[in-house]
């Protein structure tokens, strides 16, 4: 472990929050302490906070942030075509697009840290049932993974596909959150929630398939195999976790209703 910590930065000009493991590590430790222990102690004898206005602003900001990020990455990848989509490698230092790559990666890392506020809001509203293993694991992995990638591999590269799909899904997801906070009927409609989860599953299936394609059908690709295998592993893990969530929340309740009617 210490040997990996002593490895030099993959990018000699690290993006903000990625020059050292301490910023992201301390942020995640504070996050876990608050959402798993300290936050609940703080809220024990308090009423849930009314965060309707805060959540409205936060969700709308996330829609705009993720939508702009998706549009920018889509433009560079598919309109300008600055990368070979069969094998997207990190640009070397000095490349004319290197700074653009760094800015986009920094923007994504910052947004993953901002995403942690989802759980903080759950605690402050005493919505503890929404603080699941899947929820916390997903937030922690995406935050630390975004840092670790730039620390040991560099910015951009294969990671662009993750950012592209993830920002699209988050644009839709936070738009749903915004609408549900404004219109309670939207929140009660299971149609929205079910298809958002299906969209997330499609995202992970596409990322898994793309990693498999690059690894086995682009033999001369310079993307490290370790990155691709990690992509595959996490694709399988997230498909399992989100698939389990989908079955538990949307398939079993419907089956139970059918059985109740028949009896």
ChimeraX attribute file (.defattr): number of C-alpha atoms within 10 A of each C-alpha:
attribute: neighborCount
match mode: 1-to-1
recipient: residues
	/A:1	5
	/A:2	6
	/A:3	6
	/A:4	8
	/A:5	12
	/A:6	8
	/A:7	10
	/A:8	10
	/A:9	17
	/A:10	14
	/A:11	19
	/A:12	11
	/A:13	13
	/A:14	17
	/A:15	21
	/A:16	16
	/A:17	14
	/A:18	21
	/A:19	16
	/A:20	14
	/A:21	14
	/A:22	11
	/A:23	13
	/A:24	20
	/A:25	14
	/A:26	11
	/A:27	14
	/A:28	19
	/A:29	11
	/A:30	12
	/A:31	21
	/A:32	18
	/A:33	12
	/A:34	17
	/A:35	21
	/A:36	15
	/A:37	11
	/A:38	15
	/A:39	18
	/A:40	17
	/A:41	12
	/A:42	12
	/A:43	15
	/A:44	11
	/A:45	8
	/A:46	12
	/A:47	10
	/A:48	15
	/A:49	13
	/A:50	10
	/A:51	12
	/A:52	12
	/A:53	11
	/A:54	10
	/A:55	16
	/A:56	18
	/A:57	13
	/A:58	18
	/A:59	22
	/A:60	17
	/A:61	16
	/A:62	23
	/A:63	23
	/A:64	14
	/A:65	17
	/A:66	24
	/A:67	18
	/A:68	15
	/A:69	21
	/A:70	21
	/A:71	14
	/A:72	14
	/A:73	19
	/A:74	18
	/A:75	13
	/A:76	15
	/A:77	18
	/A:78	12
	/A:79	10
	/A:80	9
	/A:81	11
	/A:82	12
	/A:83	17
	/A:84	11
	/A:85	14
	/A:86	13
	/A:87	21
	/A:88	20
	/A:89	21
	/A:90	23
	/A:91	18
	/A:92	12
	/A:93	12
	/A:94	8
	/A:95	11
	/A:96	10
	/A:97	13
	/A:98	15
	/A:99	16
	/A:100	14
	/A:101	21
	/A:102	22
	/A:103	15
	/A:104	19
	/A:105	25
	/A:106	22
	/A:107	17
	/A:108	24
	/A:109	25
	/A:110	16
	/A:111	17
	/A:112	20
	/A:113	19
	/A:114	14
	/A:115	18
	/A:116	21
	/A:117	14
	/A:118	17
	/A:119	23
	/A:120	18
	/A:121	17
	/A:122	18
	/A:123	24
	/A:124	20
	/A:125	16
	/A:126	19
	/A:127	13
	/A:128	14
	/A:129	8
	/A:130	14
	/A:131	17
	/A:132	11
	/A:133	9
	/A:134	14
	/A:135	15
	/A:136	18
	/A:137	12
	/A:138	14
	/A:139	20
	/A:140	20
	/A:141	15
	/A:142	16
	/A:143	24
	/A:144	18
	/A:145	14
	/A:146	23
	/A:147	30
	/A:148	16
	/A:149	17
	/A:150	24
	/A:151	23
	/A:152	16
	/A:153	19
	/A:154	25
	/A:155	30
	/A:156	24
	/A:157	21
	/A:158	24
	/A:159	20
	/A:160	23
	/A:161	20
	/A:162	17
	/A:163	23
	/A:164	21
	/A:165	21
	/A:166	18
	/A:167	24
	/A:168	20
	/A:169	21
	/A:170	21
	/A:171	23
	/A:172	17
	/A:173	21
	/A:174	20
	/A:175	18
	/A:176	20
	/A:177	20
	/A:178	23
	/A:179	16
	/A:180	17
	/A:181	17
	/A:182	14
	/A:183	11
	/A:184	10
	/A:185	11
	/A:186	17
	/A:187	17
	/A:188	11
	/A:189	11
	/A:190	12
	/A:191	11
	/A:192	14
	/A:193	19
	/A:194	14
	/A:195	13
	/A:196	16
	/A:197	18
	/A:198	13
	/A:199	18
	/A:200	21
	/A:201	20
	/A:202	15
	/A:203	21
	/A:204	24
	/A:205	17
	/A:206	16
	/A:207	22
	/A:208	21
	/A:209	15
	/A:210	20
	/A:211	25
	/A:212	16
	/A:213	15
	/A:214	21
	/A:215	22
	/A:216	10
	/A:217	13
	/A:218	13
	/A:219	11
	/A:220	10
	/A:221	15
	/A:222	15
	/A:223	20
	/A:224	12
	/A:225	13
	/A:226	10
	/A:227	17
	/A:228	20
	/A:229	15
	/A:230	13
	/A:231	22
	/A:232	21
	/A:233	14
	/A:234	16
	/A:235	21
	/A:236	15
	/A:237	13
	/A:238	20
	/A:239	19
	/A:240	14
	/A:241	16
	/A:242	18
	/A:243	16
	/A:244	13
	/A:245	14
	/A:246	18
	/A:247	12
	/A:248	12
	/A:249	14
	/A:250	15
	/A:251	13
	/A:252	12
	/A:253	12
	/A:254	13
	/A:255	10
	/A:256	11
	/A:257	11
	/A:258	11
	/A:259	10
	/A:260	9
	/A:261	7
	/A:262	7
	/A:263	6
